[in-house]
């Protein structure tokens, strides 16, 4: 009976305490909470979270429901930007360190350390190849030996990783390796031609990680460093990438292409972002009945530089008489600045005060400011408008539900748009300093 009691006592710990993920974040003061997700090709399932201690340490207990596969540790927001992948094989504890500058390093975990060792070894060979070509060496035998080392390194790691989750990544990362000497031009062309040879986009392990996204970005941006038009290069590379993924599930194509679209948008490469949308993503959104995605793509396109600014009505006081005009009907200035602000936003009040000072320093008729106050109620806003008599003021009733703000995709205040005299969008500065710098070019 005593043995049965002991077994009953021990059974919960056997069932619920399997392995741990622990480590240290540095600098510790920059981190508060770590969240763990189990990642599958189409969804990330929340597992648990833990506080990061004052010294940067954390520990997550994994119970028997934590099955082997790909996991993602999130350490800041936005979650899609601040995370890293972890392989969990149900056989071992995982210990790691993370530094914002150097990234993640695994102290224990055979599979995670294996990938890190593979990456470092192959990077060293790649560095040797680059050094050979940069120095314009004529020692063809030396280059052949480097390629031989690369081939052996790849093969040895594939053998070592057999029957592991890590194998999928090592195999998919296999680069183009020549059998003998190649000129730099031939080698670079072959690298690009064979870039996706071993990337099996339908592999669920790869789909459950950041690998495919990283591979995509490395190809689109890394293979554009040649002569010719940068925008055309990006579009060509995007077409090649899409050919490589055309047979994968639509939901995963959506995830990858949205990430690429966002990268282009963040880099202000609007023509490339719109190319991705028009050529691929809009059709994908329609096929998935993803109305939010379609709406976002269309709005971004509408607000891209070179397009007419969305029109709206403005109530003007002219000689004590109220008249209504459309934005498109305004005249008398070479350029127009639209600023979305709020009377409850201290940052806004600081910047529009600077904006008023800046406008007064410019020649008369150079700029007119249309200031749209996104507000829940008008009283404080109305009082503040008298402090900025040179602005054309518009009351944005409903704040974040205001139609004008929605048409301009406003999600934060202040938000700026610069228009020419024809009300064509010519700039979308991120802050006042960017606005001032852009306006001084006009």
C-alpha positions as CSV (number, residue, x, y, z in Angstrom):
1,X,0.0,0.0,0.0
2,X,2.9,2.4,0.8
3,X,4.3,1.8,-2.6
4,X,1.0,2.5,-4.3
5,X,0.7,5.8,-2.3
6,X,4.2,6.8,-3.3
7,X,3.3,6.1,-7.0
8,X,0.2,8.2,-6.8
9,X,2.2,11.0,-5.3
10,X,4.9,10.8,-7.9
11,X,2.6,10.3,-10.9
12,X,1.5,14.0,-11.2
13,X,5.1,15.2,-11.4
14,X,5.9,12.5,-13.9
15,X,3.0,13.6,-16.1
16,X,3.3,17.3,-15.7
17,X,7.0,18.0,-15.3
18,X,8.9,16.8,-18.3
19,X,11.6,19.3,-19.4
20,X,12.5,22.9,-19.1
21,X,13.4,25.9,-21.3
22,X,15.5,28.3,-19.3
23,X,18.1,30.9,-19.9
24,X,19.1,34.5,-19.5
25,X,18.2,37.7,-21.4
26,X,20.6,40.6,-21.5
27,X,20.6,43.5,-20.8
28,X,18.1,42.3,-18.2
29,X,16.5,45.7,-17.7
30,X,15.1,45.6,-21.3
31,X,12.9,42.5,-20.8
32,X,9.9,41.7,-18.6
33,X,8.0,38.7,-19.9
34,X,8.7,35.7,-22.2
35,X,5.8,34.0,-24.0
36,X,6.0,30.5,-25.5
37,X,4.0,29.3,-28.5
38,X,3.8,25.9,-30.3
39,X,4.1,26.7,-34.0
40,X,2.4,24.8,-36.8
41,X,2.2,25.8,-40.5
42,X,-1.0,27.8,-40.1
43,X,-1.3,28.7,-36.4
44,X,0.7,29.5,-33.3
45,X,-0.8,28.0,-30.1
46,X,-0.1,29.8,-26.9
47,X,1.5,27.5,-24.3
48,X,2.6,29.6,-21.3
49,X,4.4,32.7,-20.2
50,X,6.9,33.5,-17.4
51,X,8.4,36.6,-15.9
52,X,11.9,37.5,-16.7
53,X,13.7,38.1,-13.4
54,X,15.8,41.1,-12.4
55,X,19.0,39.3,-13.4
56,X,17.5,38.4,-16.8
57,X,16.9,34.8,-15.9
58,X,13.7,32.8,-16.8
59,X,12.5,29.2,-16.6
60,X,9.6,27.5,-18.3
61,X,8.4,24.1,-17.2
62,X,7.1,21.9,-20.1
63,X,4.5,19.3,-19.2
64,X,3.6,16.1,-21.0
65,X,1.2,17.9,-23.3
66,X,4.2,19.7,-24.9
67,X,4.8,17.6,-28.0
68,X,7.9,17.7,-30.1
69,X,8.2,20.2,-32.8
70,X,8.8,23.9,-33.4
71,X,8.3,26.5,-30.6
72,X,8.6,30.2,-30.6
73,X,9.8,32.4,-27.7
74,X,8.4,35.9,-27.8
75,X,10.2,38.6,-25.7
76,X,8.7,41.9,-26.8
77,X,6.1,43.5,-29.0
78,X,5.2,43.5,-31.8
79,X,5.4,39.7,-31.4
80,X,6.1,39.1,-35.1
81,X,9.3,41.0,-34.9
82,X,10.7,40.0,-31.5
83,X,11.0,36.3,-31.2
84,X,13.1,33.3,-32.1
85,X,12.5,29.6,-32.8
86,X,13.4,26.7,-30.6
87,X,13.4,23.0,-31.5
88,X,11.9,20.8,-28.8
89,X,12.4,17.0,-29.2
90,X,10.8,15.8,-26.0
91,X,14.2,14.3,-24.9
92,X,16.1,17.1,-23.4
93,X,16.1,20.4,-21.4
94,X,17.0,23.5,-23.3
95,X,19.2,26.3,-21.9
96,X,20.0,29.5,-23.8
97,X,21.2,33.1,-23.6
98,X,19.8,35.9,-25.6
99,X,21.3,39.3,-26.3
100,X,19.6,42.0,-28.4
101,X,22.8,42.5,-30.5
102,X,24.2,39.0,-30.8
103,X,20.9,37.0,-30.8
104,X,20.2,33.6,-29.3
105,X,22.9,31.1,-28.2
106,X,22.1,27.6,-26.9
107,X,24.1,26.3,-24.0
108,X,22.3,22.9,-23.9
109,X,20.1,21.1,-26.4
110,X,21.7,18.9,-28.9
111,X,19.5,19.8,-31.8
112,X,19.5,23.6,-31.3
113,X,23.3,23.5,-30.8
114,X,23.7,21.4,-33.9
115,X,22.0,24.0,-36.1
116,X,24.1,26.7,-34.6
117,X,27.3,24.7,-35.2
118,X,26.3,24.0,-38.8
119,X,25.5,27.7,-39.4
120,X,28.9,28.8,-38.0
121,X,30.8,26.2,-40.0
122,X,29.1,27.0,-43.3
123,X,29.5,30.7,-42.7
124,X,33.2,30.3,-42.3
125,X,33.4,28.5,-45.6
126,X,31.3,31.1,-47.3
127,X,33.6,33.8,-45.9
128,X,36.6,31.9,-47.4
129,X,34.9,31.9,-50.8
130,X,34.1,35.6,-50.6
131,X,37.7,36.4,-49.6
132,X,39.0,34.4,-52.6
133,X,36.9,36.4,-55.0
134,X,37.5,39.7,-53.4
135,X,41.3,39.2,-53.5
136,X,40.9,38.2,-57.2
137,X,43.1,35.2,-56.6
138,X,44.2,33.1,-59.5
139,X,44.9,30.0,-57.4
140,X,42.2,27.8,-58.9
141,X,43.2,24.7,-56.9
142,X,42.7,26.7,-53.6
143,X,39.1,27.6,-54.6
144,X,38.5,24.0,-55.6
145,X,39.6,22.9,-52.2
146,X,37.3,25.4,-50.5
147,X,34.4,24.0,-52.5
148,X,35.4,20.5,-51.5
149,X,35.5,21.5,-47.8
150,X,32.0,23.1,-48.2
151,X,30.7,19.9,-49.7
152,X,32.2,17.7,-47.0
153,X,30.9,20.0,-44.2
154,X,27.4,19.9,-45.6
155,X,27.4,16.1,-45.9
156,X,28.9,15.6,-42.4
157,X,26.2,17.7,-40.8
158,X,23.5,16.0,-42.7
159,X,24.8,12.6,-41.5
160,X,25.0,13.8,-37.9
161,X,21.6,15.3,-38.0
162,X,19.8,12.2,-39.4
163,X,16.5,11.4,-37.6
164,X,16.4,14.8,-35.9
165,X,14.2,17.9,-36.5
166,X,17.4,19.8,-37.1
167,X,18.0,17.7,-40.3
168,X,15.2,19.5,-42.1
169,X,16.9,22.8,-41.7
170,X,20.4,21.6,-42.5
171,X,19.2,19.9,-45.7
172,X,17.1,22.9,-46.8
173,X,20.0,25.2,-46.3
174,X,22.3,23.3,-48.6
175,X,23.9,25.8,-50.9
176,X,24.9,25.5,-54.5
177,X,28.4,23.8,-54.4
178,X,30.5,23.7,-57.7
179,X,32.4,20.6,-58.5
180,X,35.5,22.6,-59.5
181,X,36.7,26.1,-60.2
182,X,34.2,28.8,-61.4
183,X,34.6,32.5,-62.1
184,X,32.9,34.8,-59.8
185,X,30.3,35.7,-62.4
186,X,29.5,32.1,-63.1
187,X,29.4,31.2,-59.4
188,X,27.1,34.1,-58.5
189,X,24.7,33.3,-61.3
190,X,24.6,29.6,-60.3
191,X,24.0,30.6,-56.6
192,X,21.0,32.5,-57.7
193,X,19.8,29.9,-60.2
194,X,20.0,27.0,-57.6
195,X,19.0,29.0,-54.5
196,X,15.8,27.1,-53.8
197,X,16.9,23.7,-55.0
198,X,16.8,22.1,-51.6
199,X,14.1,24.2,-50.0
200,X,11.0,22.0,-49.8
201,X,8.3,24.6,-49.2
202,X,5.7,22.0,-48.4
203,X,7.8,20.7,-45.5
204,X,5.7,21.3,-42.3
205,X,8.7,21.6,-40.1
206,X,10.0,24.5,-42.3
207,X,6.6,26.0,-42.5
208,X,6.4,26.0,-38.7
209,X,9.5,28.2,-38.3
210,X,11.0,31.4,-39.5
211,X,13.2,29.6,-42.0
212,X,11.1,30.1,-45.1
213,X,10.6,33.8,-44.4
214,X,14.3,34.3,-43.8
215,X,15.1,32.4,-47.0
216,X,12.7,34.5,-49.0
217,X,14.1,37.8,-47.7
218,X,17.7,36.7,-48.2
219,X,16.9,35.9,-51.9
220,X,14.8,39.0,-52.7
221,X,17.2,41.4,-51.1
222,X,20.5,39.5,-51.2
223,X,20.3,38.6,-54.9
224,X,19.6,42.2,-55.9
225,X,23.1,43.4,-55.4
226,X,24.0,43.6,-59.1
227,X,24.0,46.2,-61.8
228,X,20.7,47.5,-63.1
229,X,17.5,49.0,-61.7
230,X,17.0,48.0,-58.0
231,X,13.2,48.0,-58.3
232,X,13.2,45.8,-61.4
233,X,15.6,43.4,-59.6
234,X,13.3,43.1,-56.6
235,X,10.3,42.4,-58.8
236,X,12.2,39.8,-60.8
237,X,13.3,38.1,-57.6
238,X,9.8,38.2,-56.2
239,X,8.5,36.4,-59.4
240,X,11.2,33.7,-59.0
241,X,10.3,33.2,-55.4
242,X,6.6,32.9,-56.2
243,X,7.3,30.2,-58.7
244,X,9.1,28.3,-56.0
245,X,6.1,28.5,-53.6
246,X,3.2,28.2,-56.0
247,X,2.3,24.7,-55.0
248,X,2.2,25.3,-51.2
249,X,-1.1,25.9,-49.4
250,X,-2.6,29.3,-50.0
251,X,-2.6,30.3,-46.3
252,X,1.1,29.8,-46.1
253,X,1.7,31.8,-49.4
254,X,-0.4,34.5,-47.8
255,X,1.8,34.6,-44.7
256,X,5.1,34.7,-46.6
257,X,3.9,37.3,-49.1
258,X,2.4,39.6,-46.5
259,X,5.7,39.6,-44.6
260,X,7.5,40.5,-47.9
261,X,4.9,43.2,-48.6
262,X,5.3,44.6,-45.1
263,X,9.1,44.7,-45.5
264,X,8.8,46.7,-48.8
265,X,6.2,49.1,-47.2
266,X,8.5,49.7,-44.2
267,X,11.4,50.5,-46.5
268,X,9.2,53.0,-48.4
269,X,9.5,50.9,-51.5
270,X,5.9,51.5,-52.3
271,X,6.0,50.5,-56.0
272,X,7.4,47.1,-55.0
273,X,4.8,46.6,-52.2
274,X,2.0,47.5,-54.6
275,X,3.5,45.1,-57.2
276,X,3.3,42.3,-54.7
277,X,-0.3,43.2,-53.9
278,X,-1.5,43.6,-57.4
279,X,0.3,40.6,-58.9
280,X,-0.2,38.1,-56.1
281,X,-1.7,39.1,-52.7
282,X,-5.0,40.6,-53.8
283,X,-5.9,37.4,-55.7
284,X,-4.9,35.4,-52.6
285,X,-7.0,37.7,-50.3
286,X,-10.0,37.1,-52.6
287,X,-9.5,33.3,-52.7
288,X,-9.4,33.2,-48.9
289,X,-12.2,35.8,-48.6
290,X,-9.8,37.8,-46.4
291,X,-11.6,41.1,-46.6
292,X,-9.3,42.8,-44.0
293,X,-6.2,42.0,-46.0
294,X,-7.8,43.2,-49.3
295,X,-9.0,46.4,-47.7
296,X,-5.5,47.1,-46.2
297,X,-3.8,46.5,-49.6
298,X,-6.2,48.7,-51.4
299,X,-5.8,51.5,-48.8
300,X,-2.0,51.3,-49.0
301,X,-2.2,51.5,-52.7
302,X,-4.6,54.5,-52.6
303,X,-2.3,56.4,-50.1
304,X,0.9,55.7,-52.0
305,X,3.1,58.6,-53.1
306,X,2.0,59.9,-56.5
307,X,-1.7,59.3,-55.9
308,X,-4.3,62.0,-55.3
309,X,-5.0,62.4,-51.6
310,X,-8.4,61.2,-50.5
311,X,-10.9,64.1,-50.6
312,X,-12.9,65.4,-47.7
313,X,-15.0,68.5,-46.9
314,X,-13.6,71.5,-45.0
315,X,-15.7,74.2,-43.3
316,X,-14.0,77.6,-43.8
317,X,-14.7,80.9,-42.1
318,X,-14.3,83.6,-44.8
319,X,-15.1,87.2,-43.8
320,X,-17.3,85.8,-41.0
321,X,-19.2,83.7,-43.5
322,X,-19.0,79.9,-43.3
323,X,-18.3,78.1,-46.6
324,X,-17.6,74.5,-47.4
325,X,-14.9,73.3,-49.8
326,X,-13.3,70.1,-50.7
327,X,-9.6,69.5,-50.0
328,X,-9.2,69.2,-53.8
329,X,-10.7,72.7,-54.2
330,X,-8.2,74.5,-51.9
331,X,-5.9,76.9,-53.7
332,X,-3.4,79.6,-52.8
333,X,-0.4,77.4,-51.7
334,X,2.4,75.6,-53.4
335,X,2.1,72.7,-51.0
336,X,-0.3,71.4,-48.3
337,X,0.5,69.6,-45.1
338,X,-2.2,67.4,-43.6
339,X,-1.6,66.7,-39.9
340,X,-3.8,64.4,-37.9
341,X,-3.5,65.3,-34.2
342,X,-5.5,65.2,-30.9
343,X,-6.0,67.7,-28.1
344,X,-5.4,64.8,-25.6
345,X,-2.0,64.0,-27.1
346,X,0.8,65.9,-25.5
347,X,3.2,64.8,-28.2
348,X,0.9,66.3,-30.8
349,X,0.7,69.6,-29.0
350,X,4.4,69.8,-28.9
351,X,4.8,69.0,-32.6
352,X,2.0,71.2,-34.0
353,X,3.5,74.1,-32.0
354,X,6.8,73.4,-33.8
355,X,4.9,73.1,-37.1
356,X,3.3,76.5,-36.7
357,X,6.7,78.1,-36.0
358,X,8.2,76.3,-39.0
359,X,5.4,77.4,-41.3
360,X,5.8,81.0,-40.2
361,X,9.5,80.9,-41.1
362,X,8.6,80.0,-44.7
363,X,7.6,82.3,-47.5
364,X,4.0,83.2,-47.6
365,X,2.0,80.9,-49.8
366,X,4.6,78.1,-49.6
367,X,2.6,75.9,-47.3
368,X,-0.9,75.6,-46.0
369,X,-1.6,73.3,-43.1
370,X,-4.9,71.3,-42.8
371,X,-5.0,70.1,-39.2
372,X,-7.6,67.4,-38.5
373,X,-8.3,66.9,-34.8
374,X,-9.3,63.3,-34.0
375,X,-11.5,63.8,-30.9
376,X,-14.1,62.2,-28.7
377,X,-15.6,65.6,-27.9
378,X,-15.0,69.1,-29.4
379,X,-14.6,71.4,-26.4
380,X,-10.9,71.2,-25.6
381,X,-10.1,70.9,-29.3
382,X,-12.0,74.0,-30.2
383,X,-10.2,76.1,-27.5
384,X,-6.8,74.9,-28.8
385,X,-7.6,75.8,-32.4
386,X,-7.4,79.5,-31.5
387,X,-3.7,78.9,-30.6
388,X,-3.0,78.0,-34.2
389,X,-4.8,80.6,-36.3
390,X,-2.8,79.9,-39.4
391,X,-4.0,76.4,-39.7
392,X,-7.2,75.2,-41.5
393,X,-8.9,73.2,-38.8
394,X,-11.2,70.2,-39.3
395,X,-13.0,68.5,-36.4
396,X,-12.5,64.7,-36.6
397,X,-15.5,63.5,-34.7
398,X,-15.3,59.9,-33.4
399,X,-11.5,59.9,-33.0
400,X,-10.3,56.5,-34.3
401,X,-13.7,55.9,-35.9
402,X,-13.5,59.1,-37.9
403,X,-14.1,58.7,-41.7
404,X,-11.3,61.0,-42.7
405,X,-8.8,59.3,-40.4
406,X,-9.9,55.9,-41.7
407,X,-9.5,57.0,-45.3
408,X,-6.0,58.0,-44.5
409,X,-5.2,54.9,-42.6
410,X,-4.4,56.8,-39.4
411,X,-3.5,54.6,-36.4
412,X,-1.5,57.1,-34.3
413,X,-1.2,60.9,-33.8
414,X,0.5,62.9,-35.1
415,X,0.4,61.6,-38.6
416,X,1.6,63.7,-41.6
417,X,1.0,63.9,-45.3
418,X,2.6,66.4,-47.7
419,X,0.7,67.3,-50.9
420,X,1.6,69.4,-53.9
421,X,-0.7,72.1,-55.2
422,X,-2.7,69.5,-57.1
423,X,-3.3,67.5,-53.9
424,X,-1.0,64.7,-55.0
425,X,0.7,62.9,-52.1
426,X,4.5,63.6,-52.3
427,X,5.6,62.5,-48.9
428,X,4.5,60.7,-45.7
429,X,7.0,61.8,-43.0
430,X,7.2,59.7,-39.9
431,X,7.7,62.6,-37.5
432,X,8.1,66.4,-37.4
433,X,11.8,66.3,-38.1
434,X,11.2,64.2,-41.2
435,X,8.4,66.6,-42.2
436,X,10.7,69.6,-41.8
437,X,13.5,68.0,-43.7
438,X,11.1,67.0,-46.6
439,X,9.5,70.4,-46.7
440,X,12.8,72.2,-47.0
441,X,13.4,70.4,-50.3
442,X,10.3,72.0,-51.8
